[in-house]
Amino acid sequence: MPEHTDPSPHALEDDLFASARRLRWTTDGVAALLSLVPAVGAVLLLHYGAREWNLVRWECAAASCASDDVASVTPVLGGGLLLLAALMSRRATRRASFGLALAAAAGALLWGWHDAVAQHLATPEQVHVRIVLGWVAVGLGLVAAVVGLARGPVPPRPAPAPSPGPSDATSPGGPADVVDRLERLEALHAAGSLTDAEYAGAKARVLSGG
């Protein structure tokens, strides 16, 4: 009968890292999908506000103005929902979430101003400057999203291939082995695959020779 052997410390660490990565990818994906709900709501609110903005009646007194029209608060509500969506999806989209949020906000406003002109709620001259600024914002948002994706977290480096003739320095538990395992832990923690608690526990086990 084959002799039963306990899994090596490296095998246990690899299983821990793989499980942590799968859990992180699952939770990040779910959060990104859920972020579509506030994102869609934000786009609709910003579109409505941009379309109806010229119809808002303001009452001004001293240095402040107020209105009881719903369209007067939709930019604030829409911006808040887009910020929430960006925060929810930031791990799945790396650093591109806020650039995408800016492009989505500007696109929703452009949509609203176009509908305002089409429905004769505003003249082309009234929204011309807004449309130019809106397209500039779309471009800046897309550029920021691309740069954010390019500057995303560096994936953990693969474990080095075992040397053909292990010595005391490179054998399991040796100084080089401990340093390598600590570097792998630090890379996974920096990439977000391990939480602070998981990183601290795994680091303590490596330093104690576990």
C-alpha positions in Angstrom: 0.0 0.0 0.0 1.3 3.5 -0.8 2.6 5.3 2.3 0.5 8.3 3.3 2.5 11.5 3.5 1.5 14.8 5.0 1.2 17.8 2.6 4.3 20.0 2.5 4.2 23.5 3.9 4.5 24.9 0.3 1.5 22.8 -0.8 -0.6 24.1 2.1 0.4 27.7 1.3 -0.4 27.3 -2.4 -3.8 25.9 -1.5 -4.4 28.9 0.8 -3.3 31.4 -1.8 -5.5 29.7 -4.5 -8.5 29.7 -2.2 -8.0 33.4 -1.3 -7.7 34.4 -4.9 -10.9 32.5 -5.9 -12.8 34.1 -3.0 -11.5 37.5 -3.9 -12.4 37.2 -7.6 -15.9 35.9 -6.7 -16.6 38.8 -4.3 -15.1 41.4 -6.6 -17.2 40.1 -9.5 -20.4 40.1 -7.5 -19.7 43.7 -6.3 -19.1 44.8 -9.9 -22.4 43.3 -11.0 -24.3 44.9 -8.1 -22.6 48.3 -8.9 -24.6 48.3 -12.2 -27.8 49.1 -10.2 -26.6 52.5 -8.8 -24.8 53.2 -12.1 -28.0 52.8 -14.2 -29.9 54.9 -11.7 -27.3 57.6 -11.8 -27.3 57.8 -15.6 -31.1 58.1 -15.6 -31.1 60.8 -13.0 -28.4 62.8 -14.7 -30.2 62.5 -18.1 -33.4 63.7 -16.6 -31.7 66.6 -14.8 -29.9 67.7 -18.0 -33.0 67.5 -20.1 -35.2 69.5 -17.6 -32.5 72.0 -16.3 -33.7 75.0 -18.3 -37.3 74.5 -17.0 -36.2 74.7 -13.3 -37.6 77.8 -11.5 -35.2 79.2 -8.9 -36.2 81.4 -6.0 -33.2 83.5 -4.9 -32.8 85.5 -1.7 -29.7 87.2 -0.6 -26.7 85.0 -1.7 -28.6 81.7 -2.0 -31.0 80.2 -4.4 -33.4 77.2 -4.0 -36.0 75.3 -6.0 -38.6 72.6 -5.2 -38.2 71.1 -8.7 -36.9 67.6 -8.7 -34.6 68.3 -11.6 -32.6 70.7 -9.4 -31.3 67.9 -7.2 -30.8 65.1 -9.7 -27.2 66.1 -10.5 -26.3 65.7 -6.9 -28.2 62.4 -6.5 -26.8 61.1 -9.8 -23.2 62.0 -8.9 -23.6 60.3 -5.5 -24.9 57.1 -7.1 -22.0 57.1 -9.6 -19.5 57.5 -6.8 -21.1 54.6 -5.0 -20.9 52.5 -8.2 -17.2 53.4 -8.7 -16.4 52.4 -5.1 -18.3 49.1 -5.4 -16.5 48.1 -8.7 -13.0 49.5 -7.9 -11.5 46.1 -7.2 -12.8 44.4 -10.3 -12.0 47.4 -12.6 -8.7 48.1 -10.8 -8.1 51.9 -11.0 -10.4 52.5 -13.9 -13.6 52.8 -12.0 -13.5 56.6 -11.4 -12.5 57.3 -15.0 -15.4 55.2 -16.2 -17.7 57.0 -13.7 -16.7 60.4 -15.2 -17.3 59.2 -18.8 -20.7 57.8 -17.8 -21.7 61.0 -16.1 -20.7 63.1 -19.0 -22.4 60.8 -21.5 -25.7 60.9 -19.5 -25.5 64.7 -19.5 -24.9 64.8 -23.2 -27.9 62.5 -23.7 -30.1 64.8 -21.6 -29.0 68.0 -23.5 -29.5 66.3 -26.8 -33.1 65.4 -25.8 -33.7 68.9 -24.5 -32.9 70.3 -27.9 -34.9 67.6 -29.7 -38.0 68.2 -27.5 -37.6 72.0 -27.8 -36.9 72.4 -24.1 -33.7 74.3 -25.0 -32.0 75.8 -28.0 -28.8 74.6 -29.5 -27.1 77.8 -28.5 -28.1 77.4 -24.9 -26.4 73.9 -24.6 -23.5 74.4 -27.1 -20.9 75.1 -24.4 -22.2 72.4 -22.2 -22.0 69.9 -25.0 -18.4 70.8 -25.8 -17.4 70.5 -22.1 -19.3 67.2 -21.9 -17.3 65.7 -24.8 -14.1 66.9 -23.1 -15.2 65.2 -19.9 -16.0 61.9 -21.8 -12.5 62.0 -23.3 -10.8 62.7 -20.0 -12.8 59.9 -18.3 -11.9 57.3 -21.0 -8.2 58.3 -20.8 -8.2 58.0 -17.0 -9.9 54.6 -17.3 -7.2 53.3 -19.7 -4.4 54.7 -17.6 -6.0 53.1 -14.5 -6.2 49.7 -16.2 -2.5 50.0 -17.3 -1.5 50.9 -13.7 -3.5 48.0 -12.2 -2.0 45.8 -9.4 1.0 43.7 -10.5 0.1 40.0 -10.4 2.1 37.9 -7.9 5.3 36.5 -9.4 5.4 32.8 -10.0 7.3 30.6 -7.5 10.9 30.0 -8.7 11.7 26.5 -10.0 13.4 24.3 -7.5 17.2 24.0 -7.9 18.5 20.6 -8.9 20.8 20.3 -5.9 19.2 21.8 -2.8 21.5 22.9 -0.1 20.9 24.0 3.5 20.3 27.6 2.3 17.6 26.6 -0.3 16.1 23.6 1.5 12.6 24.0 3.0 13.0 26.0 6.2 16.3 27.5 5.1 17.0 31.2 5.0 16.5 31.6 1.2 13.2 29.5 1.5 11.9 31.8 4.2 12.7 34.9 2.3 11.1 33.6 -0.8 7.9 32.6 1.0 7.7 36.1 2.7 8.2 37.8 -0.7 5.3 35.7 -2.2 3.1 36.6 0.8 3.9 40.3 0.3 3.2 40.2 -3.4 -0.2 38.5 -2.8 -1.1 41.0 -0.1 -0.1 43.9 -2.3 -2.2 42.5 -5.2 -5.2 42.3 -2.9 -5.4 38.5 -2.9 -4.9 38.3 0.9 -6.5 40.5 3.5 -4.5 42.1 6.3 -5.5 39.4 8.7 -4.7 36.6 6.3 -1.3 38.2 5.5 -0.4 38.6 9.1 -1.3 35.0 10.0 0.6 33.5 7.1 3.6 35.6 7.8 3.7 34.6 11.4 3.5 30.9 10.4 6.4 31.3 8.0 8.6 33.1 10.5 7.8 30.4 13.1 8.9 27.7 10.8 5.4 26.4 10.1 
